[in-house]
Amino acid sequence: MRVAASVGDVLSRLNVKFPITSFRLSNMLTNNIRPLKDINDLAGPLPVSRLEGVKKTIAWLIDHKGYQIRR
C-alpha cells in the first residue's frame, strides 16, 4: 500500500487521479477513536444509532448516487 500511495503522490502532482495517496493512507492508518460522552451529555440521545445511520447512508448512496453493493 505504501508503494501504491507513493505512486499516487506522483500521479496527483501530474493531475492524474489515483485512488490512494500517502495522505489518504495516513488517514486510513490513524486511530481516530474519540470519546463521545461530553457530546452525548450535551446533545442528549441521538435520533438513530450508529449502525442505523450507516444503513441509511448506504441506502442513500445506492438510491441517489448509483452505488452498487458487491457481495
PDB file of N, CA, C and O in Angstrom:
ATOM      1  N   MET A   1       0.821  -1.189   0.000  1.00  0.00           N
ATOM      2  CA  MET A   1       0.000   0.000   0.000  1.00  0.00           C
ATOM      3  C   MET A   1       0.866   1.253   0.000  1.00  0.00           C
ATOM      4  O   MET A   1       0.520   2.255  -0.628  1.00  0.00           O
ATOM      5  N   ARG A   2       1.985   1.194   0.702  1.00  0.00           N
ATOM      6  CA  ARG A   2       2.856   2.379   0.723  1.00  0.00           C
ATOM      7  C   ARG A   2       3.412   2.680  -0.672  1.00  0.00           C
ATOM      8  O   ARG A   2       3.534   3.842  -1.060  1.00  0.00           O
ATOM      9  N   VAL A   3       3.744   1.641  -1.412  1.00  0.00           N
ATOM     10  CA  VAL A   3       4.243   1.850  -2.770  1.00  0.00           C
ATOM     11  C   VAL A   3       3.136   2.445  -3.638  1.00  0.00           C
ATOM     12  O   VAL A   3       3.366   3.392  -4.391  1.00  0.00           O
ATOM     13  N   ALA A   4       1.937   1.882  -3.526  1.00  0.00           N
ATOM     14  CA  ALA A   4       0.807   2.413  -4.297  1.00  0.00           C
ATOM     15  C   ALA A   4       0.539   3.869  -3.921  1.00  0.00           C
ATOM     16  O   ALA A   4       0.247   4.689  -4.791  1.00  0.00           O
ATOM     17  N   ALA A   5       0.637   4.194  -2.632  1.00  0.00           N
ATOM     18  CA  ALA A   5       0.425   5.570  -2.183  1.00  0.00           C
ATOM     19  C   ALA A   5       1.493   6.495  -2.760  1.00  0.00           C
ATOM     20  O   ALA A   5       1.196   7.628  -3.138  1.00  0.00           O
ATOM     21  N   SER A   6       2.717   6.023  -2.828  1.00  0.00           N
ATOM     22  CA  SER A   6       3.787   6.835  -3.418  1.00  0.00           C
ATOM     23  C   SER A   6       3.537   7.076  -4.902  1.00  0.00           C
ATOM     24  O   SER A   6       3.756   8.178  -5.406  1.00  0.00           O
ATOM     25  N   VAL A   7       3.080   6.044  -5.592  1.00  0.00           N
ATOM     26  CA  VAL A   7       2.715   6.209  -6.998  1.00  0.00           C
ATOM     27  C   VAL A   7       1.590   7.237  -7.114  1.00  0.00           C
ATOM     28  O   VAL A   7       1.610   8.100  -7.991  1.00  0.00           O
ATOM     29  N   GLY A   8       0.624   7.133  -6.228  1.00  0.00           N
ATOM     30  CA  GLY A   8      -0.482   8.087  -6.215  1.00  0.00           C
ATOM     31  C   GLY A   8      -0.011   9.510  -5.981  1.00  0.00           C
ATOM     32  O   GLY A   8      -0.547  10.444  -6.577  1.00  0.00           O
ATOM     33  N   ASP A   9       0.982   9.689  -5.124  1.00  0.00           N
ATOM     34  CA  ASP A   9       1.542  11.026  -4.881  1.00  0.00           C
ATOM     35  C   ASP A   9       2.117  11.618  -6.170  1.00  0.00           C
ATOM     36  O   ASP A   9       1.869  12.777  -6.501  1.00  0.00           O
ATOM     37  N   VAL A  10       2.884  10.806  -6.886  1.00  0.00           N
ATOM     38  CA  VAL A  10       3.494  11.276  -8.141  1.00  0.00           C
ATOM     39  C   VAL A  10       2.402  11.599  -9.154  1.00  0.00           C
ATOM     40  O   VAL A  10       2.441  12.644  -9.803  1.00  0.00           O
ATOM     41  N   LEU A  11       1.426  10.701  -9.288  1.00  0.00           N
ATOM     42  CA  LEU A  11       0.356  10.925 -10.259  1.00  0.00           C
ATOM     43  C   LEU A  11      -0.478  12.154  -9.911  1.00  0.00           C
ATOM     44  O   LEU A  11      -0.902  12.888 -10.804  1.00  0.00           O
ATOM     45  N   SER A  12      -0.715  12.384  -8.623  1.00  0.00           N
ATOM     46  CA  SER A  12      -1.516  13.557  -8.239  1.00  0.00           C
ATOM     47  C   SER A  12      -0.791  14.856  -8.593  1.00  0.00           C
ATOM     48  O   SER A  12      -1.433  15.856  -8.915  1.00  0.00           O
ATOM     49  N   ARG A  13       0.537  14.844  -8.534  1.00  0.00           N
ATOM     50  CA  ARG A  13       1.310  16.032  -8.942  1.00  0.00           C
ATOM     51  C   ARG A  13       1.186  16.280 -10.447  1.00  0.00           C
ATOM     52  O   ARG A  13       1.369  17.398 -10.929  1.00  0.00           O
ATOM     53  N   LEU A  14       0.871  15.205 -11.172  1.00  0.00           N
ATOM     54  CA  LEU A  14       0.684  15.317 -12.625  1.00  0.00           C
ATOM     55  C   LEU A  14      -0.793  15.498 -12.983  1.00  0.00           C
ATOM     56  O   LEU A  14      -1.179  15.403 -14.148  1.00  0.00           O
ATOM     57  N   ASN A  15      -1.616  15.764 -11.953  1.00  0.00           N
ATOM     58  CA  ASN A  15      -3.060  15.936 -12.118  1.00  0.00           C
ATOM     59  C   ASN A  15      -3.754  14.695 -12.680  1.00  0.00           C
ATOM     60  O   ASN A  15      -4.727  14.797 -13.428  1.00  0.00           O
ATOM     61  N   VAL A  16      -3.239  13.525 -12.309  1.00  0.00           N
ATOM     62  CA  VAL A  16      -3.853  12.254 -12.687  1.00  0.00           C
ATOM     63  C   VAL A  16      -4.499  11.673 -11.432  1.00  0.00           C
ATOM     64  O   VAL A  16      -3.849  11.526 -10.397  1.00  0.00           O
ATOM     65  N   LYS A  17      -5.792  11.345 -11.537  1.00  0.00           N
ATOM     66  CA  LYS A  17      -6.489  10.794 -10.374  1.00  0.00           C
ATOM     67  C   LYS A  17      -6.042   9.360 -10.124  1.00  0.00           C
ATOM     68  O   LYS A  17      -5.903   8.564 -11.053  1.00  0.00           O
ATOM     69  N   PHE A  18      -5.822   9.053  -8.864  1.00  0.00           N
ATOM     70  CA  PHE A  18      -5.421   7.718  -8.435  1.00  0.00           C
ATOM     71  C   PHE A  18      -6.077   7.495  -7.078  1.00  0.00           C
ATOM     72  O   PHE A  18      -6.161   8.432  -6.283  1.00  0.00           O
ATOM     73  N   PRO A  19      -6.541   6.288  -6.791  1.00  0.00           N
ATOM     74  CA  PRO A  19      -7.360   6.088  -5.586  1.00  0.00           C
ATOM     75  C   PRO A  19      -6.649   6.221  -4.246  1.00  0.00           C
ATOM     76  O   PRO A  19      -7.312   6.367  -3.219  1.00  0.00           O
ATOM     77  N   ILE A  20      -5.327   6.176  -4.228  1.00  0.00           N
ATOM     78  CA  ILE A  20      -4.645   6.250  -2.935  1.00  0.00           C
ATOM     79  C   ILE A  20      -3.429   7.164  -3.045  1.00  0.00           C
ATOM     80  O   ILE A  20      -2.700   7.139  -4.036  1.00  0.00           O
ATOM     81  N   THR A  21      -3.227   7.967  -2.008  1.00  0.00           N
ATOM     82  CA  THR A  21      -2.037   8.801  -1.864  1.00  0.00           C
ATOM     83  C   THR A  21      -1.506   8.589  -0.449  1.00  0.00           C
ATOM     84  O   THR A  21      -2.165   7.955   0.374  1.00  0.00           O
ATOM     85  N   SER A  22      -0.336   9.109  -0.170  1.00  0.00           N
ATOM     86  CA  SER A  22       0.223   8.979   1.182  1.00  0.00           C
ATOM     87  C   SER A  22      -0.680   9.630   2.217  1.00  0.00           C
ATOM     88  O   SER A  22      -0.820   9.126   3.331  1.00  0.00           O
ATOM     89  N   PHE A  23      -1.295  10.755   1.848  1.00  0.00           N
ATOM     90  CA  PHE A  23      -2.204  11.440   2.769  1.00  0.00           C
ATOM     91  C   PHE A  23      -3.391  10.548   3.120  1.00  0.00           C
ATOM     92  O   PHE A  23      -3.751  10.418   4.290  1.00  0.00           O
ATOM     93  N   ARG A  24      -3.995   9.936   2.106  1.00  0.00           N
ATOM     94  CA  ARG A  24      -5.140   9.047   2.347  1.00  0.00           C
ATOM     95  C   ARG A  24      -4.730   7.812   3.140  1.00  0.00           C
ATOM     96  O   ARG A  24      -5.446   7.382   4.044  1.00  0.00           O
ATOM     97  N   LEU A  25      -3.587   7.250   2.802  1.00  0.00           N
ATOM     98  CA  LEU A  25      -3.111   6.078   3.534  1.00  0.00           C
ATOM     99  C   LEU A  25      -2.892   6.420   4.998  1.00  0.00           C
ATOM    100  O   LEU A  25      -3.257   5.645   5.883  1.00  0.00           O
ATOM    101  N   SER A  26      -2.301   7.569   5.254  1.00  0.00           N
ATOM    102  CA  SER A  26      -2.082   8.000   6.636  1.00  0.00           C
ATOM    103  C   SER A  26      -3.413   8.130   7.380  1.00  0.00           C
ATOM    104  O   SER A  26      -3.523   7.716   8.534  1.00  0.00           O
ATOM    105  N   ASN A  27      -4.409   8.697   6.728  1.00  0.00           N
ATOM    106  CA  ASN A  27      -5.730   8.822   7.358  1.00  0.00           C
ATOM    107  C   ASN A  27      -6.330   7.457   7.650  1.00  0.00           C
ATOM    108  O   ASN A  27      -6.975   7.272   8.682  1.00  0.00           O
ATOM    109  N   MET A  28      -6.126   6.502   6.754  1.00  0.00           N
ATOM    110  CA  MET A  28      -6.682   5.169   6.948  1.00  0.00           C
ATOM    111  C   MET A  28      -5.985   4.428   8.088  1.00  0.00           C
ATOM    112  O   MET A  28      -6.594   3.577   8.736  1.00  0.00           O
ATOM    113  N   LEU A  29      -4.728   4.741   8.332  1.00  0.00           N
ATOM    114  CA  LEU A  29      -3.955   4.038   9.362  1.00  0.00           C
ATOM    115  C   LEU A  29      -4.009   4.728  10.719  1.00  0.00           C
ATOM    116  O   LEU A  29      -3.506   4.184  11.703  1.00  0.00           O
ATOM    117  N   THR A  30      -4.608   5.908  10.793  1.00  0.00           N
ATOM    118  CA  THR A  30      -4.676   6.663  12.041  1.00  0.00           C
ATOM    119  C   THR A  30      -5.845   6.187  12.881  1.00  0.00           C
ATOM    120  O   THR A  30      -6.963   6.058  12.381  1.00  0.00           O
ATOM    121  N   ASN A  31      -5.594   5.928  14.140  1.00  0.00           N
ATOM    122  CA  ASN A  31      -6.627   5.508  15.069  1.00  0.00           C
ATOM    123  C   ASN A  31      -7.372   6.761  15.547  1.00  0.00           C
ATOM    124  O   ASN A  31      -6.825   7.551  16.317  1.00  0.00           O
ATOM    125  N   ASN A  32      -8.601   6.941  15.096  1.00  0.00           N
ATOM    126  CA  ASN A  32      -9.353   8.158  15.398  1.00  0.00           C
ATOM    127  C   ASN A  32     -10.515   7.911  16.360  1.00  0.00           C
ATOM    128  O   ASN A  32     -11.597   8.475  16.198  1.00  0.00           O
ATOM    129  N   ILE A  33     -10.284   7.079  17.343  1.00  0.00           N
ATOM    130  CA  ILE A  33     -11.331   6.828  18.333  1.00  0.00           C
ATOM    131  C   ILE A  33     -11.416   8.043  19.254  1.00  0.00           C
ATOM    132  O   ILE A  33     -10.418   8.464  19.839  1.00  0.00           O
ATOM    133  N   ARG A  34     -12.604   8.589  19.372  1.00  0.00           N
ATOM    134  CA  ARG A  34     -12.816   9.768  20.210  1.00  0.00           C
ATOM    135  C   ARG A  34     -13.923   9.480  21.220  1.00  0.00           C
ATOM    136  O   ARG A  34     -14.943   8.890  20.866  1.00  0.00           O
ATOM    137  N   PRO A  35     -13.732   9.891  22.472  1.00  0.00           N
ATOM    138  CA  PRO A  35     -14.801   9.721  23.454  1.00  0.00           C
ATOM    139  C   PRO A  35     -15.969  10.661  23.130  1.00  0.00           C
ATOM    140  O   PRO A  35     -15.759  11.839  22.839  1.00  0.00           O
ATOM    141  N   LEU A  36     -17.168  10.150  23.180  1.00  0.00           N
ATOM    142  CA  LEU A  36     -18.348  10.941  22.822  1.00  0.00           C
ATOM    143  C   LEU A  36     -19.216  11.311  24.029  1.00  0.00           C
ATOM    144  O   LEU A  36     -20.287  11.894  23.865  1.00  0.00           O
ATOM    145  N   LYS A  37     -18.763  10.977  25.223  1.00  0.00           N
ATOM    146  CA  LYS A  37     -19.590  11.215  26.408  1.00  0.00           C
ATOM    147  C   LYS A  37     -19.992  12.682  26.542  1.00  0.00           C
ATOM    148  O   LYS A  37     -21.162  12.972  26.792  1.00  0.00           O
ATOM    149  N   ASP A  38     -19.053  13.613  26.381  1.00  0.00           N
ATOM    150  CA  ASP A  38     -19.382  15.036  26.537  1.00  0.00           C
ATOM    151  C   ASP A  38     -20.419  15.481  25.508  1.00  0.00           C
ATOM    152  O   ASP A  38     -21.341  16.225  25.844  1.00  0.00           O
ATOM    153  N   ILE A  39     -20.280  15.038  24.272  1.00  0.00           N
ATOM    154  CA  ILE A  39     -21.248  15.396  23.230  1.00  0.00           C
ATOM    155  C   ILE A  39     -22.609  14.789  23.544  1.00  0.00           C
ATOM    156  O   ILE A  39     -23.636  15.456  23.421  1.00  0.00           O
ATOM    157  N   ASN A  40     -22.613  13.513  23.953  1.00  0.00           N
ATOM    158  CA  ASN A  40     -23.871  12.857  24.286  1.00  0.00           C
ATOM    159  C   ASN A  40     -24.546  13.531  25.482  1.00  0.00           C
ATOM    160  O   ASN A  40     -25.770  13.665  25.511  1.00  0.00           O
ATOM    161  N   ASP A  41     -23.753  13.954  26.465  1.00  0.00           N
ATOM    162  CA  ASP A  41     -24.324  14.660  27.617  1.00  0.00           C
ATOM    163  C   ASP A  41     -24.955  15.983  27.186  1.00  0.00           C
ATOM    164  O   ASP A  41     -26.004  16.369  27.703  1.00  0.00           O
ATOM    165  N   LEU A  42     -24.324  16.674  26.246  1.00  0.00           N
ATOM    166  CA  LEU A  42     -24.812  17.963  25.775  1.00  0.00           C
ATOM    167  C   LEU A  42     -26.019  17.815  24.849  1.00  0.00           C
ATOM    168  O   LEU A  42     -27.007  18.534  24.996  1.00  0.00           O
ATOM    169  N   ALA A  43     -25.941  16.897  23.907  1.00  0.00           N
ATOM    170  CA  ALA A  43     -26.977  16.771  22.879  1.00  0.00           C
ATOM    171  C   ALA A  43     -28.127  15.855  23.275  1.00  0.00           C
ATOM    172  O   ALA A  43     -29.212  15.939  22.701  1.00  0.00           O
ATOM    173  N   GLY A  44     -27.902  14.992  24.240  1.00  0.00           N
ATOM    174  CA  GLY A  44     -28.939  14.034  24.602  1.00  0.00           C
ATOM    175  C   GLY A  44     -28.921  12.841  23.668  1.00  0.00           C
ATOM    176  O   GLY A  44     -27.995  12.677  22.874  1.00  0.00           O
ATOM    177  N   PRO A  45     -29.945  12.010  23.764  1.00  0.00           N
ATOM    178  CA  PRO A  45     -29.962  10.799  22.934  1.00  0.00           C
ATOM    179  C   PRO A  45     -30.018  11.138  21.451  1.00  0.00           C
ATOM    180  O   PRO A  45     -30.705  12.071  21.035  1.00  0.00           O
ATOM    181  N   LEU A  46     -29.293  10.371  20.672  1.00  0.00           N
ATOM    182  CA  LEU A  46     -29.270  10.585  19.233  1.00  0.00           C
ATOM    183  C   LEU A  46     -30.526   9.993  18.593  1.00  0.00           C
ATOM    184  O   LEU A  46     -31.085   9.028  19.114  1.00  0.00           O
ATOM    185  N   PRO A  47     -30.977  10.560  17.465  1.00  0.00           N
ATOM    186  CA  PRO A  47     -32.208  10.075  16.839  1.00  0.00           C
ATOM    187  C   PRO A  47     -32.070   8.682  16.226  1.00  0.00           C
ATOM    188  O   PRO A  47     -33.062   7.967  16.084  1.00  0.00           O
ATOM    189  N   VAL A  48     -30.849   8.294  15.864  1.00  0.00           N
ATOM    190  CA  VAL A  48     -30.601   6.952  15.326  1.00  0.00           C
ATOM    191  C   VAL A  48     -29.271   6.443  15.872  1.00  0.00           C
ATOM    192  O   VAL A  48     -28.404   7.228  16.254  1.00  0.00           O
ATOM    193  N   SER A  49     -29.122   5.137  15.903  1.00  0.00           N
ATOM    194  CA  SER A  49     -27.858   4.542  16.337  1.00  0.00           C
ATOM    195  C   SER A  49     -26.831   4.690  15.219  1.00  0.00           C
ATOM    196  O   SER A  49     -27.173   5.027  14.085  1.00  0.00           O
ATOM    197  N   ARG A  50     -25.579   4.437  15.552  1.00  0.00           N
ATOM    198  CA  ARG A  50     -24.527   4.497  14.540  1.00  0.00           C
ATOM    199  C   ARG A  50     -24.794   3.466  13.445  1.00  0.00           C
ATOM    200  O   ARG A  50     -24.626   3.765  12.263  1.00  0.00           O
ATOM    201  N   LEU A  51     -25.205   2.264  13.823  1.00  0.00           N
ATOM    202  CA  LEU A  51     -25.489   1.221  12.845  1.00  0.00           C
ATOM    203  C   LEU A  51     -26.638   1.631  11.926  1.00  0.00           C
ATOM    204  O   LEU A  51     -26.559   1.437  10.712  1.00  0.00           O
ATOM    205  N   GLU A  52     -27.697   2.191  12.490  1.00  0.00           N
ATOM    206  CA  GLU A  52     -28.819   2.641  11.663  1.00  0.00           C
ATOM    207  C   GLU A  52     -28.394   3.787  10.747  1.00  0.00           C
ATOM    208  O   GLU A  52     -28.842   3.861   9.602  1.00  0.00           O
ATOM    209  N   GLY A  53     -27.547   4.668  11.231  1.00  0.00           N
ATOM    210  CA  GLY A  53     -27.042   5.760  10.403  1.00  0.00           C
ATOM    211  C   GLY A  53     -26.224   5.247   9.227  1.00  0.00           C
ATOM    212  O   GLY A  53     -26.332   5.767   8.116  1.00  0.00           O
ATOM    213  N   VAL A  54     -25.406   4.229   9.470  1.00  0.00           N
ATOM    214  CA  VAL A  54     -24.618   3.634   8.381  1.00  0.00           C
ATOM    215  C   VAL A  54     -25.550   3.003   7.351  1.00  0.00           C
ATOM    216  O   VAL A  54     -25.355   3.174   6.148  1.00  0.00           O
ATOM    217  N   LYS A  55     -26.562   2.273   7.822  1.00  0.00           N
ATOM    218  CA  LYS A  55     -27.519   1.637   6.905  1.00  0.00           C
ATOM    219  C   LYS A  55     -28.249   2.686   6.060  1.00  0.00           C
ATOM    220  O   LYS A  55     -28.428   2.499   4.856  1.00  0.00           O
ATOM    221  N   LYS A  56     -28.666   3.778   6.684  1.00  0.00           N
ATOM    222  CA  LYS A  56     -29.363   4.837   5.945  1.00  0.00           C
ATOM    223  C   LYS A  56     -28.431   5.519   4.941  1.00  0.00           C
ATOM    224  O   LYS A  56     -28.851   5.866   3.837  1.00  0.00           O
ATOM    225  N   THR A  57     -27.176   5.709   5.322  1.00  0.00           N
ATOM    226  CA  THR A  57     -26.215   6.329   4.409  1.00  0.00           C
ATOM    227  C   THR A  57     -25.972   5.436   3.200  1.00  0.00           C
ATOM    228  O   THR A  57     -25.934   5.922   2.069  1.00  0.00           O
ATOM    229  N   ILE A  58     -25.808   4.140   3.424  1.00  0.00           N
ATOM    230  CA  ILE A  58     -25.598   3.203   2.312  1.00  0.00           C
ATOM    231  C   ILE A  58     -26.811   3.189   1.398  1.00  0.00           C
ATOM    232  O   ILE A  58     -26.672   3.198   0.175  1.00  0.00           O
ATOM    233  N   ALA A  59     -28.010   3.168   1.990  1.00  0.00           N
ATOM    234  CA  ALA A  59     -29.236   3.188   1.176  1.00  0.00           C
ATOM    235  C   ALA A  59     -29.312   4.464   0.341  1.00  0.00           C
ATOM    236  O   ALA A  59     -29.712   4.417  -0.822  1.00  0.00           O
ATOM    237  N   TRP A  60     -28.932   5.603   0.921  1.00  0.00           N
ATOM    238  CA  TRP A  60     -28.946   6.872   0.185  1.00  0.00           C
ATOM    239  C   TRP A  60     -27.952   6.835  -0.973  1.00  0.00           C
ATOM    240  O   TRP A  60     -28.268   7.274  -2.079  1.00  0.00           O
ATOM    241  N   LEU A  61     -26.750   6.311  -0.722  1.00  0.00           N
ATOM    242  CA  LEU A  61     -25.744   6.219  -1.783  1.00  0.00           C
ATOM    243  C   LEU A  61     -26.230   5.333  -2.928  1.00  0.00           C
ATOM    244  O   LEU A  61     -25.982   5.638  -4.095  1.00  0.00           O
ATOM    245  N   ILE A  62     -26.908   4.258  -2.608  1.00  0.00           N
ATOM    246  CA  ILE A  62     -27.450   3.370  -3.638  1.00  0.00           C
ATOM    247  C   ILE A  62     -28.547   4.077  -4.422  1.00  0.00           C
ATOM    248  O   ILE A  62     -28.556   4.043  -5.653  1.00  0.00           O
ATOM    249  N   ASP A  63     -29.474   4.717  -3.709  1.00  0.00           N
ATOM    250  CA  ASP A  63     -30.632   5.351  -4.350  1.00  0.00           C
ATOM    251  C   ASP A  63     -30.283   6.620  -5.125  1.00  0.00           C
ATOM    252  O   ASP A  63     -30.856   6.870  -6.185  1.00  0.00           O
ATOM    253  N   HIS A  64     -29.362   7.417  -4.616  1.00  0.00           N
ATOM    254  CA  HIS A  64     -29.103   8.729  -5.204  1.00  0.00           C
ATOM    255  C   HIS A  64     -27.807   8.838  -6.011  1.00  0.00           C
ATOM    256  O   HIS A  64     -27.677   9.721  -6.859  1.00  0.00           O
ATOM    257  N   LYS A  65     -26.871   7.962  -5.755  1.00  0.00           N
ATOM    258  CA  LYS A  65     -25.566   8.064  -6.422  1.00  0.00           C
ATOM    259  C   LYS A  65     -25.240   6.847  -7.275  1.00  0.00           C
ATOM    260  O   LYS A  65     -24.184   6.795  -7.906  1.00  0.00           O
ATOM    261  N   GLY A  66     -26.136   5.872  -7.299  1.00  0.00           N
ATOM    262  CA  GLY A  66     -25.932   4.715  -8.147  1.00  0.00           C
ATOM    263  C   GLY A  66     -24.890   3.723  -7.655  1.00  0.00           C
ATOM    264  O   GLY A  66     -24.414   2.888  -8.424  1.00  0.00           O
ATOM    265  N   TYR A  67     -24.534   3.811  -6.386  1.00  0.00           N
ATOM    266  CA  TYR A  67     -23.562   2.858  -5.851  1.00  0.00           C
ATOM    267  C   TYR A  67     -24.156   1.449  -5.907  1.00  0.00           C
ATOM    268  O   TYR A  67     -25.368   1.262  -5.802  1.00  0.00           O
ATOM    269  N   GLN A  68     -23.282   0.477  -6.072  1.00  0.00           N
ATOM    270  CA  GLN A  68     -23.690  -0.926  -6.080  1.00  0.00           C
ATOM    271  C   GLN A  68     -22.932  -1.661  -5.000  1.00  0.00           C
ATOM    272  O   GLN A  68     -21.744  -1.428  -4.781  1.00  0.00           O
ATOM    273  N   ILE A  69     -23.630  -2.543  -4.337  1.00  0.00           N
ATOM    274  CA  ILE A  69     -23.013  -3.337  -3.268  1.00  0.00           C
ATOM    275  C   ILE A  69     -22.657  -4.696  -3.837  1.00  0.00           C
ATOM    276  O   ILE A  69     -23.515  -5.410  -4.355  1.00  0.00           O
ATOM    277  N   ARG A  70     -21.389  -5.047  -3.736  1.00  0.00           N
ATOM    278  CA  ARG A  70     -20.924  -6.362  -4.197  1.00  0.00           C
ATOM    279  C   ARG A  70     -20.842  -7.289  -2.988  1.00  0.00           C
ATOM    280  O   ARG A  70     -20.357  -6.904  -1.924  1.00  0.00           O
ATOM    281  N   ARG A  71     -21.311  -8.481  -3.168  1.00  0.00           N
ATOM    282  CA  ARG A  71     -21.241  -9.452  -2.059  1.00  0.00           C
ATOM    283  C   ARG A  71     -20.528 -10.690  -2.495  1.00  0.00           C
ATOM    284  O   ARG A  71     -20.369 -11.621  -1.705  1.00  0.00           O
TER     285      ARG A  71
END
